[in-house]
């Protein structure tokens, strides 16, 4: 069974006034000049899952115009229990909402309908940016395995923000402070456990025969060193109140963990590797994520690869396409030149994206 989009409709989304697309292949190559609107298509697909999409934008950012009309993304998917329709969108100055088969559902519940993974140029620097970017990368992986992970993270962040506010206000309500610390301990341990399970599944699913390098990875930080249970965590937060008050923020918890990644065969930290090696490690991790999800769900997720050809020569691109084909995942890819996707073969669906002066337009590439 393959999870696959069969239709995609955009209304007033980013650079598209409207776009209607019939999808009849597992490999979709979108080509066109920079700024034509290729990434906007991938972003629209990424919004069929929980969260803020592959650009981490807010609802107002998706609207083609900033006043008067809303935006929407609608897709029909082949899914395990038969075809299903997903819709998400927002009216002006409103929160994003979602529907499944015409019935309102929570945005978080979209993760139970579709598993979608992506790799974008913005992630190319994840190994050299700060720990927050690596935590976010791992949380997306954890969310792909367990849609409830987003809820744990939201509860933890909300309780921590309120605790930080009370710290700044002089802890005027000790009972509420203790209640918040209990919420942080519960949600924080759930979040940390989800990260560890996802990381273990990811590393186990790496393919020794892959052309992409094997990674070693571990979560590091005071939280992982102490590995607290619920009561120990609450006591740690209680004892840490004076130091946290002086710092103006909570200094202990999974929000301060870091993901350490190593290029296994070279025993080299990812941050010290070349740009091409870092890109290869990222692809390796995303493919491992897809394999692990395929084993868990009985089918691979949809993959979104924005500007995937960057840093790869023709041979490495061909090897990547072969691995994707073996995985059986519907994969959406963007690039500036049609020649970048020659190794996909005749079965791929090829689309040109251009700006006709009134917005982005999709056209079948029949060359």
Buried (B, 14 or more C-beta within 10 A) or exposed (E): EBBBBBBBBBBBBBBBBEBEBEBEBBBBBBBBEEEBBBBBBBBBBBBBBBBBBBBEEEBEBBBBEEEEEBBBBBBBBBBEEEEBBBBBBBBBEEEBBBBBEEEEBEBBEBBBBBBBBBBBBEBBEBBBBEBEBBBBBBBBBBBBBBBBBBBBBBBBBBBBEBBBEBBEEEEEEEEEBEBBBBBBBBBBBBBBBBBBBBBEBBBEBBBEEBBBBBBBBEBEBEBBEEEBEEEEBBEBBEEBBEEBBEEEBBBBBBBBBBBBBBBBEEEEEBBEBEEEBBBBBBBBBBBBBBBBBBEBBEBBBBBBBBBBBBBBEEEBBBBBBEBBBEBBBBBBBBBBEBEBBBBBEEEBBBBBBBBEEEBBBBEEBEE
